[in-house]
Amino acid sequence: MPYFDAASSAPLHPVARQALLASFDEGWADPARLYREGRRARVLLDAAREAAAEAVGCRPDELTFTSSGTRAVHTGIAGALAGRRRIGRHLIVSAVEHSSVLHSAELLEAAGGSVTQVAVDRTGLVDPAAYGEALRADTALACLQSANHEVGTEQPVGAVAEVCREAGVPLLVDAAQSLGWGPAAGGWSLLTASAHKWGGPSGVGLLVVRKGARFAAQGPVDERESGRAPGFENIPAIVAAAASLRAVRAEAAEEAARLRELTDRIRARVPRLVSDVEVVGHPVRRLPGVVTFSCLYVDGEALLHELDREGFSVSSGSSCTSSTLTPSHVLRAMGVLSEGNVRVSLPSGTAEEDVERFLAVLPRAVTAVREKLGAPVASQVAREEDVLVVDSLGKRCPIPVIELAKVIGDVPVGGLVRVLSDDEAARLDIPAWCEMRGQEYVGAEAAEKGTAYVVRRVS
């Protein structure tokens, strides 16, 4: 069964498995102790730190192992803000950061600090100049992911780092998605990553704090990991994480070229195979194995289930899931279509024939979902003067867009359709539909219930 969700968690690399099993015998003792078993454990831990530091491009004593990538982010942001509390309590983040960064930002705001979110364009890319404009005298820290976890867009980390350096503001880079492909560029001050993203075991994160960066660890501390990650180190997992990072780096150049060819194939062929599809993310500045697209008139959760039945494990940033009725914050920030969203993230070693089979399966999976959704009934459509009104209140993505598409031909060219909806996703999906279908999105206005989205028929 092809697994196409490596951006969530990559399969365990064979080298990681070998290192994990081997280090169970030698790495079980307390590395802080001076007896023989403790010394052996310390040798393993130190070697793993040196290997990871080499891959990151930092000094070994700048690198801390944490219990997860999320813990690394939370610890890094909290420590950097505390270390510069005399400067101020202003934090800068991009609008498409991982939720771990955004949750830290929310915590700062709740405690009386301030946060500026830097917008992105429709490809998910930030403008380095926007970081410069967001900097203030009380800015304590800026954060930027190296590459986006949902659409694969790679950010201009080097340029943003230079802007921050000139202002004397440290930059924290979340390199979780990209570290397996290469080191993060630029003069960043802090960096975080997570081993399970590159094929290491889960439960191991990296936090790097450059020498000279002000940092004050928060919460109870002990003597381990420079006081930044209290508790007994999971040495077998740490050794496996470092070994697999070195292994994937050795394979990175060749494998990146191979995966990029496969994702380029998906990007080019999906719009030809499936109607009404928007491929999202930057077409060039993107991770090698990630391609994301959204399908009009499709329930995202239903499409994922349909693909799962066909044997493909993929992910989605669609609003149409049982766990949330709001669109992905990444897709929302980009202003792109959110309904029927599919993220394909290919792990290393993905076979070409699996990609070809996915492309063969996808059209009938989308068709099956669209057929199940059906069409609106006549009672849902009414005329209000010269405007056709579609009442989609109480209906979730993608029904409001489906009902709009069904009636747009019933109004004359230049006529208006007013779609009533209380679904958050409609705010993104209706404008995106207009752009894809060549119609004019007039705007949104408050209605007695929900919001009215006004569309003018152009052709």
N, C-alpha and C positions, 0 to 999 in steps of 0.2 A: 504494500500500500504506500504510494508516494507521499512523503511528508514534505509539504511546501509551506512550513511556518517557522523557518529558522530564525526569523527576526524576533520571535517570542522566546524560543530556546532552541539552540542547535543540538543535534544528536551528539552524544558523547563521542569524542574523538578516540580512535583506537589507542593512541599514545596516552591519553588521559586514563583510559581503563587500565592499561599496563602499569602506569605510574601509581595509580590509586591502589591497586592490589599489592604491588611490591612494597609500598611505603607503609602498609598496615603492619608489616612485621618489624619495621625499624622506627616508625614515627609515632608510636603510641605513648611514649613517656613524656614527662614534663620537660620542655626545652629550657626551662629556667633552673633546673637542677644540675649539680656538678658531677653526679655519678655517671657511670658509663652509658646507661640507657638514655639519660637526659642529654649527654653530649652528642649521642648519635642523632637524637631528635633535633637538637640545635643545628647540627651540620645540615640536615635536610631542609630545615626552615630557612637557614641563611642562604643555601644554594638556590632555593626557590625564589627568595627575595631578589637575589642578584640576577637571576634569569628574567624575572618579570620586569625589573628595573631596566635591564638592557633593552627589552622589547618596547617599553614605554619611552625610553630616552631620558631617564632621570637617575639620580644617585640612589643606591639601595636604602640609605638611611632617610630618604624622602618618601619611601613607599610603605604604606600600612595595609595589611590584610584585614578586611572586615567580613562580617557574616553575610553580606549581600551587596549588590550594586546599589540598591535603595538605601541601605544603611550607610554606604559610603557617601551618597549624595546628601543625606540628612546630616551626617556628621560633618562633612566638608562645608556645607553652607552655614550651619550653626557655628562652627569653630571660626570660620573666616569672618562672619558678622561680629562675633564676640571679640575677635582680635582687633577689629577696627571700630569698636563702638564709640571711641572718642571722635572719630571722623563723622559718623552719622549712622542712620538706620534706613538707608535707601538701597534697594536692591533692583537690579535690572535683569530681566529674563526675556527670552523670545516667547512669542505666543504659541509656539509649537513644541515647547520643551516637554520632556517626559513628565508624567504626573508626579513623580517623586520630587522634582524641582518645584512644580507648581504648588504642591502641598506644603513645602517648606516656605514658599512665598506667602501662602495663606496664613500660615502660623505667624510669620513676621507681622503681617498686617493686623492680625488679631491682637498682637502685643503692642500695637501702636506705631509700628514701622510703616514704611511706604514702599510700594512696588510699581515699577514701570514695565509694561509689556511692550516689546518691540514687535510691530506688525511684520507680516511676511507677504510676499506676492502670491499669485495664483500657483506658482510652482513650489511654494513652501520655503523660498529663499529670503533671508534677511539682507538688508542693505547695511553694510558696515557704518555708513554715515548716520544711520538712524540710531546706532548705539552711541555715536558721538553726541548726537542731539539729546539723547536721554541722560547723559552724564550730568551730575550736579555736584556741588561742593560737598554735599553730605552722602554721596554715593559710597557705600562700603564695599560692594561686590557686584560683579556682573556675571551672568551665567549664559552659556551657549552650548548646545549639543553639537557634536561634530557631524552627525548625520541623523536624519529623522527616522524614528522607529516605525512609522506607518507608511510613508511614501518614499523613503530612501533618499531624499534630497540631502546632498552634502553641503554644509554651511561654510562660508569663508572665514574659518577660524583664525587663520593667520592675520587677515586684515583687521578683524575685530580685536584680536589680541594687541595689535599695534596701536589701535585707537585707544584702548584701555591703558596700555603702557604709558602713552604720552600724557594721559590724565592722572597717572599714578594710582589706578584702580585695578585690583587683581581680577583676573578672569578665571572662573571655574568652567572647565570643559567636561561635559558628560560624553565620554568616548565609548559608551557601552556597545553601540552598534558597529563602530569602525575599527576598534583597536586590533581585532584579528586580521584586518587588512593592512594595517600600517600605523605608525605613530601619528599622533595629532600634531599638526603643524603649528608654528607660531610660538610666541613668548607667553604662554599661559602660566598661571600661578598655581592652580589646583586642577586635578584631573581625577575622574572617577570612571570605573568600568566594572563589568560583571562577567565572571568566568563562563557562565552557562550560555552566553551569547556567542562565544567563539568555539564551543565544543568542550569546555571544561565542565567540571561538576557544578551543580547548583550549590549555593551556600558559601560562595567565595566572591568577595568584592575587592576592588583596589581603590585606595585613596592615596593620592600623591599630593604632598604639600611641598612646594619648592622652598629651598632655603631663602630666607629673607621675607617670605610671606608671613604676615602677622596672623597668628592662629592661636586660639584659646579653646582647648577641648572642653566640651560642656558635659555636665552630668557627672556621676561618680566615675572615677578613674582608678586604674591600678598600674602596676609596673609594666604590663604587657603592651606591645605595639605602640610604644611611645606615649602610652596613656590615651590613645585615640580609639582603641577598640578593646575594651576590657574583656577578660575571659580567656579561657584556655583555647589556644589556637587549634584548629582542625588541620593538623599537619598533613595527613594523607590527601585531603581535598586540596590543600594549598599546593602541595607538590604536583598533583595532577593538573591543577590549573596552570601552573607555570610551565610544565612540560608540554601541555597541549598548546599553549600560546606560542611557544617556540616552534612547535611542529606546524601549526597552521600558517605562521609567518613564512616558514621555509617553502610552503606550497602556494603562498598568496598570489604571486604575480601570474603564474600559469593558470591557477584556478579562477582568478578574477577575470581574466580574458575569456575563459571558456563560459563562465556563468553570464558574463555581460552579453555574449553572443546569444545565449538562450533567452535572456530577458528582453533583448532587442527584438527577438523573433516574436515573443508574446506581445510586446508593445505594438508591433507593426500589424500583426495578424488579428488580434482580438477585435479592433474596430471593423475589420472586413468580414469577420465571421459572425458578429453580433451587432444588430442595429442599436442605435441610440446608446452608445457607450462613450464615456469620457475617461481617457487615460490621464491620471493625475501624477504630480511630482515632476521634478526637473528632468527634461529629456536627456541631458548630458551629465550634469553634476549629480550623480546618484550612486548609491551602493551597487556593487556588481550584481547581486542576486535578488534585488527587490524590484517588483513592478506592481503597481496598484491601479485599479480601474473601477469605475462606478457605472452601473447599468440602470437606465430609466425604467420605471414601472416594475421594479423588482423589490421584493422584501429580502433584505440582506440576510437575515437569519434563515429564511427558507432556502435561499440559494446555497448557503454554507451546508445545510443539511442535505440538499440535493447532491452537491459535489462530494460530500462525505459518503453518501450511498454509492457513488461512482468510484470511491476508493481514493479520494484526494483530500488531504488535510490542509486547509487554507484558513486565513484569518480575515477579519473585517473591521473596518472603522465605521460601519453603517449605524445609523440611529435605530434601525429596525431590529432590535434584539430584545430578548425577554428581560435582560438585566438593566437596560436603560432606554429611555424614550427621548434622549437628546443626542444630537449628532456628536461624533468624535470632535474633541476640541481642536485637533489638528486640521481636519477637513473644514471645520467652521472657520478657523482663522484664515485658511487659504481661500475661502469663498467658493469652493467647488462643490459639485454634486456629491451628496452623501448617501443617497439611497442605492441599494444594491451594490455596496462597496465590497471589493475583493482585494486582499493583499496576498500576492504570491511572493514568498521569500524562499529561494532555493538554497538548500544546504550544500556544502561542498560534496562533490561526487554525484550530484544529480545527473541521471542518465538522460540523454537527448530523447530517447523513445518515450520516457515518462512525460516530458514536456509536449511532445507531439500528441500523445494520448489525451493530455489535459485539453489541448486545443480542439481535439475532436469531440470531447465530452461537453465542453462548456456551452456551445450553442443550444444543444437539446436540454441542458440543465436550466438555462435562462428561459427558454421557451416554455418548459414545464411550469416554472414558477409564474410566469406571466399569464399562462392560461388558467392557473388556479385562482388568480386574483380577480379575473372577470371584469365586467364593465359596470358603470353606474346605472341605476334605474332612473326612469324618466322623472319621477317625483323629486329627484334631487336637484333638478335643474329648473330655474324660474327666470322670468325676465323682469327687470326693474328699470323701466324707461328704456333707454337705448343700451343698457348693459345686461349681459347674460350673467346671472348669478349662479354659482355652484356652491352648494352647501356641503362642505366636507368636515363640519364640526364633529368631533368625537372619533375621527378616523385618523389612522396613523400612516406614516410613510410606508409605501409610496402611493397610497390611494389618492391624496389630493392632486398629485401630478397626473395620475392616470385619468382622473375625472376631467382635469383641465384639457388634456390631450384629446379626450373624446368629444368635447364640445367646441373646440376652437374653430372647427370648420363650420359651425352653425351661425357664426357671426360674420357680417360682411368685412371686407378688408377695411381697416381703420376702426372697426368696432372693438368694444371692450368686453373682457371677461373678468368677473370679480369672484375670486375664490375665497370662501370663508373657511378658515382652518385654525385650530388651536394646537396644532402639532408644531413643535419647535423646529423640526427638520424642514418644514415648508419654507422657512425664511431663507434657506440656502437652495433648496431643490427647485423652487419655482423660478427664481432668476437664472439658475443654471440651465433649466429646461428651455427657457426663452433664448438663451445664448446658443444652445445647441440646435434649436429648431428655427432660428432666424426670426423670432417674434420679439416684440418690444415689452420689456418689463417696466411698467409705469411707476410702481412703488407699492408700499404697504401703508395701510392706515388702520387705526383702531376701529374695531367693530363692537357692537353690543356684546357679542361673545367672540372671543378669539381675535384674530386679525384678518383683515381683508387684503388680499394680494391682487393687484390690478394688472392685467395683461392686455396689450393692444395687438390685434391681429395685423401683421404686416404683409403676409403673403398667404 
